[in-house]
Amino acid sequence: MNELISFLGTLFTCPEEYIVKQGEKSNSMYFMVSGDCIMYQSDAKGGELLMENILTKNELFGEIGLL
């Protein structure tokens, strides 16, 4: 467990700041400690961003990109 904890870091973001963008290669997983995170996905044409989900405290994302 201590080895896993040694890989953790902290990321503070501002409102409206992107954490990751669709299609980017990922090497991180994120745990929500506080606040909200809105997830957007591009429409079928790759243009307009559509709200997909809202993440809140104790949720995580980015794990799929680590596979």
Secondary structure, DSSP 8 states (H G I E B T S, - for coil): -HHHHTT-------TT--S--TT------EE--SS-EEEEEE-TTS-SEEEEEEE-TT-EE--GGG-
